[in-house]
């Protein structure tokens, strides 16, 4: 049986950086954000449903999802958020299942920002790894990275499970509150732990 680690964490906690270090260690990483972008590219699997549900106004000139416009909509209107999730989530899950079947590494890391907000992955994930940092760090990192306002970042965080609940449900935690080298060392430590768990 394939051993699957669900990697999650709040916005700005460093999920992408951590998953990159797992890749460097030879572990197959499946990133649900990357899959979502593929589904919403021109001609992507989700585009027709998005057009039917939201109209052409939410598509860019090249036929892809207008991510900024959609992001502003879903964080200001809960019903629209639910509609978008109903389109994307089943398609993302289906793709993740297919990629897990094809993976070759000793274990697999699946990056799922909303892992703990949904039950979609309960049957797939063997272990939950949370990347964590202080909430103020989340805000400042996200503002710097994505040029978003503090108000918007806080609105996104309000839609996610609380930091306390996230940490309570974690099997493993990496604290990304220092520099990138500290993160890399912690990933290597957790990797060694997983290799022992699966008997490699």
N, C-alpha and C positions, 0 to 999 in steps of 0.2 A: 504494500500500500504506500502511496505517495504521502510524505509528511509535508503539510502545508502550513506556513506561518502567515497569519494576517498581520500586516504592518499598518498601524494607524497612528493618529495623533491629530491635534488641533491644527488649524491653519497657521502656517509660519513656524511650526515646530522642527522642521528639517527632515520630513519624510523622504523627499527626493535625494537629499545628500546621503542619508542613511542607506537607502536602497541602492544607491550607486556604489557604496562600499561593499555591499553584499555581492553585487555583480562582479566587482574586482576580485572577490574571493571565489569566483566560479559558480555562483548560485544563480539559477534562473529567476529573474524578477519579472513579474507581471504587474503592470501599473494601470489601474482602472481609469485614471485621468487620461493616460495616453490612448486607451481604447475609446473613451468618450470623444476625444478629439478626432480620432479616425472615423467614428460613426457620424460625425457632424461636418466632415469635409465635403467638398462638392461631390455629389453622387454617393455620399455615405449612406449607410443603411437606415439611419434615423431621419434623414432629410425630408422624405416624403411625408412622414407622420408629423414632423415639426411644422411643415408647410400647412398641412390640413388643420392642425390644432391651433397654430398661432398666426398663420398667414405669411405672405411673402415679406412683410415688413421686418420680420426677424431673421431674414436671410441677407447675407452680404451680396454684393454685385457678382461675385464669382460663384454663387450658389451654395456657399458654406453657411453655417450658423453664424449670425452676428453675435459673437460671444459677449461683448460688452453690453449690448442692448438687452440680451436675454438675462444676463447677470443682474442688471438693474431691475428688470421686471420680477424675477423670481425672489429677490430679496426684499421686494416691496409688496408682493402679492402672494400670499401663501398658496392660494388655489392654483396659480400658475406654476408654482414650484412643484406641487404634487403632480400636475399634468405632465410637466417635463420629466419628472422622475419615472412616471408610469411608462413613458416612451423609452427612456434611456436604460433604466435599471435592468429590465429583463434581457435587453440586447447585450449589455455589458456582462451580466452574469453568464449568459450563454457562451460568450467569447472566452471568458476566464476559464470556464469548465473545459473548453476545447484546448486551450493553451496549457492547462495543468496536465491534461492527458499526454501532450506532446513533450513536456519538459523532461530533461535528461539529468539534471543535477541531483545530488544526494537528498536535498529538500528544496522546497520552492517558497519564495517570498511573494505574496500578493499584496500590493499597496492599495489599501481601500480607505480613503479619508473618512467615509461614513460607516465604517464597519460596525461600530457599536450603536449606530442609530437605526440599523436595519437588521432583520433576521435572515436576509437573503443568503448569507454565507455560512450560516450555522452548521450546515451539513458538510461544508467543504473545508473549513478551517480547523486545524488541530491545536493551534496555539496562537495567543494574541500577544503581539509585541507593540508596546506603545512608545512612541518617541515623544518626549515631554520637555517643556521648558516653562518658565514663568509667563504669565499672561501678558505682562508688559513687553516681554521679549517677542512674543507672538505678534503683538500689534506693531512694534517698531520694525521688525523684520519684514512683515507683509507690506507695510507702507513703503518701505525702501525698495522691495523687490518688484512690487506690482503697481506702484504709483497710485495707491488707493488712499482715500481719506481715513482718518482714525474712526470716524463715525461709521463708515461702511464696514471696516474690518470688525468693529465691535458688533455690528448687525449680523455679520457672517458667524462670528463666534457664538452669538445668542441662539443660532439655529443648531449648533452642535451640542453634543452631550457635555456636561460640565467636566472640568479638569479632574475634580475629585472622583466623580463616577468613572471616568476613563481609567484612572489609576487603580481604582478598586477592582475593575474587571480585567486588568492586565495580568497575563502570566509572567511577562518579562517587561522591564522598563529600561529605556536608555534615556538618560538625562542630557539633553543637548543644550546645556546652559553655559558651556565654555567655548573653546575654539574648535575648529574643524578636526584637529589632530586628536582631541579628546573624544570626539564622536567616532572617529575611525577606530580608535583603540577599543571603545565599548562595543562597536559592531563586531570586531574580531573576537572579543570575549564571548559575546552571545553566540556567534558562529560556532566557536569551539564547544559551547554547551549543547547546541543543537546536534552537532556531529556525534557527541557522546550519547545523547538521547536516542538517536536513530541507530546507534551501534556502529558508526563508521570510524 
